[in-house]
Amino acid sequence: MNRKEFLQNGLILGGATILPTNSLFASSVTEGGIDKLVDGNGNFIQQALPYSDNFLEPSMDAETMHLHYTFHHGGAVKAANNDVKKIKEALDSNAIETIDYWTKKLSFHLSSHILHSIFWTNLTNKQTVPNGDLLKRIEKDFGSFDKLKIYLAKTSKDLDGNGWGILGYQPYTDKLTVLQCENHEKLTQWGVIPLLVLDVWEHAYYLRYKNKRADFVDALFNILNWDNASLRLESALRLVQ
């Protein structure tokens, strides 16, 4: 698919995998299934994490990891499947008046599934920094890596209510962009491909950090996997070439 075809057709985040499959990291992730959003029948699925619950200690505690992955992400996957079921039932029974409700629910739940699937692979238990093409683009679009960190951290900390801080690639402009996403789907830009996402819903940090979101965001920057973000940029650029 070339850039023109991409811009004409848009990007559908769907059944394949989020990461490129020609790398060792991608292989280790997809073997566990974390990067696969649907099964062969098109049903949304959640597979095991590519690491143990205590892998991200002390920045993210094991209990929060377990509850977050199992009940918040897992609940979104189950709800998204139910949303699709209800939409199909509404169409089959001509109950058109309910479709608006379930379509909005699907936007919320599927966006949660997508962002959480990216989030788990955006984290590691060691300090990393961007390099290669990602670093060059960060310097071009934000001035420096330090300026991006300030921008992304501030955007994540100051979000009203629950949501995400997101570093993404905007193919329509061929630039990196930072989003402050409310809930899972609000304040986004059409076509943006997420590269790095920071979950700042209260359930992501409240057990350890209480109401101190800023402390949690600072801790996340110690375990962000910039190598994973580079792989996602590489995959995004291949899609639009």
N, C-alpha and C positions, 0 to 999 in steps of 0.2 A: 504494500500500500504506500503510495507516495503522499507528499504533504497535501497536494490538492485534493486527493480522494479523502484523506483524513478530515480536512476542513469541510468537505461537502457532507460527509456521512456522520461526523462526530465520533466520539469514543464511547463504546459500550463496555463497562466493567462487568464482565460476566463469567462464563464458565471455565475459561482456561486457568492460567495462573497469573499472579500479579508480578512475580519476578521472572527475569529471563532464566532459561533453563540450562544455559551453557556455561555455568560457573559452579565451582565447588560449593560455595555458600548456598546458591540456589538449590543445588542437589540435596544438600543436607536439610534444607527447609522443606522442600517438596516431598522428600521421603516420609516426613512426618505428617504431611498433608495440610500444614497450617496455611499454605499459600493457595490452596484450592478452595474456591467458593461454592461450587456445586458438584453434585455427583453426575453419573452418566444419564440420569433421568431428568436432570435439570433442577433437582431439589437442592436447596441451600444446605450446606453441611459445615460442621465444625469438627476438626480433627485435633489431635493432641498438640500441645505446645512443643516447640523444638528444644525445650530445656525444662529443668525441674522448677518447682514453685519457689525454691530458695535461691535460684540462680542469680537474681538481681539484688540480693542482700548486699549491703544494708540500705541501698537507695530505695528499693521497693521490697517490702516484707513479704514473706511467704503466704501469710494469711490473706493479705490484700490481693496478691496475685491469684490465689485459688478462687476467692470469691468473685473477683473481677472477671476472670476468664470463664469460670463455670456458670455463674448466674447472670452477669450483665451481658457479656458477649454471647454466651450460650442462649440466654433468653431472647436476645435479638434475632438469632438464627431461627429459633422455633417460631417466633412471632412473624418473621418475614415469610416463612412457609405458609403460615395460616393466612396472612394477608393475600398471598397469591391464590390460595384456595378460595377465599371469600370473593375475590374479584371474578374468578372463573364461575363460581356459583351464581353470582349476580348476573353475569352475562348469559348463562344458560337459562336462568329463570326470568330473564328480562327485568330484574329488580334494579334498574339503572340508578335509582335514587340513592343506593348504598355505595356505588362505585367510587364516588368522590372521597368518602370517608376512608375506604380501604386503600385507595391509591396514596393518600397522604400518609397512612400508617406504613405502607410499604416503603415510601421514600425515607421515612425515619428509621425503620428497622434494618433495611438493606444497607443504608449508608452507615449505620452502626457496625454491621458485619464487615463491610469493606474496610472501614477505618481501623477497627480493632485488629483485623487480620494483618494490616500493614504495621500497626503499632507494635505488636509482639516481635516482629522481625526488625523493627527500628531500634531495638534495645539489646544491649550486650553487657557483659560484666567487666568490661575494661574500657579505658579511655581511648577514643579514636578521634581523628580529625579528617576533614574532607581533603581530597587530593585530586589530581588529574583534571578531567573536564569539569567536574562538579566545582572544584575550587576556582577554576578559571571563570566559570559563570557566576559564582558567588561574588568574586572580586569585580567583575564587570557590572553586575546588576545591583550590588549593594555597597561596593567600595572596598570591603574587606570582610574576612570571616568574623572578626570581632564585631563589626557593625551589624552583620546578620544576626549574630547571637543576641545582641542587645535588642534588635527589632523583634525577633521571634520570641524571646523571653518576655518582653514587655507586652506583646500582643497576646500571649498565652495567659499571663498573670492578670491582665486587665479585662478579660472577657466577662461580659455580663451574664450571670447565671452559669449554666453548664455548657461545655463544648470542647473545642479543640483549637490548638494553634497548629497551623499547617504550612510547611514549605512545599511548594508545588512547581511543576513545569507547565507554563501556559503556551501551548503549541501555536495558538493564533498569533502570538507576538514573538515567539521563540525566546521567551524570557522566564527566569525564575520569579515566583511571586509568593508573598506571605499572606495567608488568609487567617482571619479570626472567625472560626466557624461556630455558630451557636447551635446547640443540640448536636445533631449529626449532619445536618443538611442545609442549614440556613447561612446566608451571607457567602455562599460559594460563588465561583466564576464558572461559566460554561466552559467545558473542555479541559479544565485544569487536572493534571495527573498528580496525585499526592506522592511526594518523595519521602517526606519525614513528617510524622504527626505526633503531637503531644496531647495526650488525653488529660484534660483538666476538669472532667466531671468529678464531683465530690467523692464518688465511690472509688476513684482511682487513688486517693491519698488520705482519706479521713481517718482511718485507723491509726496511722503513724503520725501524720502531720496535722491532725485536727483541722482547724480552719485556716491553716497557714499555707495557702496555695503557692505563694511565692517561694517558700522553702522547698516545696515539692518540685516546682519547675527547676529551681537551681540544682536540685539533686538529679533530676532527669538529664541535665546537660552533662553529667558525669558518666552516663551510661548510654548516651545516644550512639547508635551504630551508623556512622557516616559512610562506612563501606557499603552498607545496605542501601543507603540513600543514593550512592554512586551507581549501584547496580540498577536501581529503579530509574534513574536518569538515563542510563544506557538503554534500558528497555523502552522507555518513552520515546527516545530519539529514533530508535529503529522503527517504531510504529508510524512515525510521521515522515520518514524518508521516502 
